Amino acid sequence: MTPYYADDLVTIYHGDLCDMDFSWWTNQYSEASVMVTDPPYGISYQSGQAVSLPASIANDTDNSYRDHAVFMWGNRPALVFGSWTRPAPTGTRMALVWDKGPALGMGALDLPWKPSWDLIYVIGGGFHGHRDGGVLRVSPVQSMAKNGRTHPHEKPVDLMRALLQKCPPGGVLDPFMGTGATLVAAKSLGRRAIGVEIEERYCEMAARRCSQEVLGLGA
């Protein structure tokens, strides 16, 4: 498959992940040491901000795309975002909690708590670094497009950078890259990154972000 975008560290592919054959995946095994991704995991998300952002994401009616990526990646190291309302991916060893602080999420309005956290499933081994607690407190991206948000599920680069710093060294694969937060974080650390995205508009946004990214101290 011809890359949609490529520079010295980042390669972006525009396409349907389930169309990637086994040879494409085996090539990624030599290019990347860890998969870090926020897949569609079957919550049929509908944003209340559909006027300024798309109301939903592709293939979010079940776990099939997430499970396909996890299966093809095998028992190699992976960090996979998810929800407590759906089964964990096969091979999950533990779950981290992303604490978003006073998030704007609505949730069940008859309960006195807001859903201000997400799960991040840990698969495989080779992770390293200081042994901290399993709760990562990072503010989310602003909820409105007018404030800079580009994707309904956009993740903050600071969160992705903190996760990558404890991942095995080497390249990073994000098969559901959205607008490229994982790729931008990897590039800022001087790490090779490969992203796949089914929506071309998000490929364009991710390519623009990566082309403007300046290497950080990690390089």
Residue pairs with C-beta under 8 A, 6 or more apart in sequence:
1 13
1 15
1 20
1 24
3 11
3 12
3 13
4 12
4 13
4 14
4 200
4 203
4 207
5 11
5 12
5 203
5 206
5 207
5 210
5 211
6 12
7 210
7 211
9 186
9 187
9 190
9 191
9 192
9 193
10 183
10 186
10 187
10 192
10 193
10 194
10 195
10 210
11 193
11 194
11 195
12 177
12 180
12 183
12 194
12 195
12 196
12 197
12 203
12 206
12 207
12 210
13 194
13 195
13 196
13 197
14 196
14 197
14 198
14 200
14 203
15 196
15 198
16 198
17 65
17 68
17 69
17 175
17 176
17 196
17 198
18 65
18 68
20 72
20 196
22 72
25 72
25 73
28 173
28 194
29 76
31 171
31 173
31 192
31 194
32 170
32 171
32 172
32 173
32 192
32 193
32 194
33 76
33 77
33 126
33 167
33 168
33 169
33 170
33 171
33 172
34 76
34 77
34 78
34 79
34 126
34 164
34 167
34 168
34 170
34 171
34 172
34 173
35 69
35 73
35 76
35 77
35 78
35 79
35 80
35 172
35 173
35 174
35 175
36 78
36 79
36 160
36 163
36 164
36 167
36 172
36 173
36 174
36 182
37 69
37 78
37 79
37 80
37 81
37 173
37 174
37 175
37 176
37 177
37 182
38 80
38 81
38 153
38 155
38 176
38 178
38 182
39 65
39 66
39 69
39 80
39 81
39 175
39 176
40 57
40 58
40 59
40 60
40 65
40 66
40 176
41 60
41 63
41 66
41 81
41 82
41 83
41 86
42 60
42 61
42 62
42 63
42 66
42 86
43 60
43 83
43 85
43 86
44 56
44 60
44 61
45 56
45 57
45 60
45 152
45 153
46 55
46 56
47 53
47 54
47 55
47 56
47 152
48 106
49 143
49 144
49 145
49 152
52 144
52 145
52 146
53 144
53 145
53 149
53 150
53 151
53 152
54 152
55 152
56 152
57 151
57 152
57 153
57 178
57 199
58 198
58 199
59 65
59 198
63 86
63 87
65 176
66 80
66 82
66 89
66 176
67 89
67 90
69 175
69 176
70 78
70 80
70 89
70 90
70 91
70 123
71 90
73 173
75 91
75 123
75 124
76 123
76 124
77 123
77 124
77 125
77 126
77 127
77 167
77 168
78 89
78 91
78 121
78 122
78 123
78 124
79 96
79 120
79 121
79 122
79 123
79 163
79 167
80 89
80 120
80 121
80 123
81 98
81 118
81 119
81 120
81 121
81 155
82 88
82 89
82 95
82 118
82 119
82 120
82 121
83 118
83 119
84 119
88 95
88 121
89 121
89 123
91 123
91 124
92 121
92 122
92 123
93 122
93 123
93 124
94 121
94 122
94 134
95 119
95 120
95 121
95 122
95 134
96 119
96 120
96 121
96 122
96 134
96 135
96 136
97 117
97 118
97 119
97 120
97 134
97 135
97 136
98 117
98 118
98 119
98 120
98 136
98 138
98 159
99 116
99 117
99 135
99 136
99 137
99 138
100 116
100 117
100 118
100 138
100 139
100 140
101 116
101 137
101 139
101 140
102 114
102 116
103 114
103 115
103 116
103 117
103 140
104 143
105 114
105 115
105 116
106 114
106 115
107 113
107 114
107 115
120 136
120 163
126 167
126 168
127 166
127 167
127 168
128 166
128 168
129 165
129 166
136 159
136 162
136 163
138 156
138 158
138 159
138 162
139 156
140 156
141 148
141 149
141 154
141 155
141 156
142 148
142 149
143 149
150 179
150 202
150 205
151 178
151 179
151 202
151 205
153 178
154 178
154 179
154 181
155 178
155 181
155 182
156 181
157 181
157 184
157 185
157 188
159 181
160 181
160 182
160 184
160 185
160 186
161 185
161 188
161 189
163 185
164 172
164 182
164 185
164 186
164 189
164 191
165 189
165 218
169 191
170 191
170 192
171 191
171 192
171 193
171 194
172 182
172 183
172 186
172 191
172 192
172 193
172 194
173 193
173 194
173 195
174 182
174 183
174 193
174 194
174 195
174 196
175 195
175 196
176 196
176 197
177 183
177 195
177 196
177 197
177 202
177 206
178 197
178 202
178 206
179 202
179 205
179 206
179 209
180 195
180 202
180 205
180 206
180 207
180 209
180 210
182 193
182 195
183 193
183 195
183 206
183 209
183 210
184 209
184 210
184 213
186 192
186 193
187 193
187 210
187 213
187 215
188 213
188 214
188 215
188 216
188 218
188 219
189 216
189 218
189 219
190 215
190 216
190 218
190 219
191 218
195 206
197 203
197 206
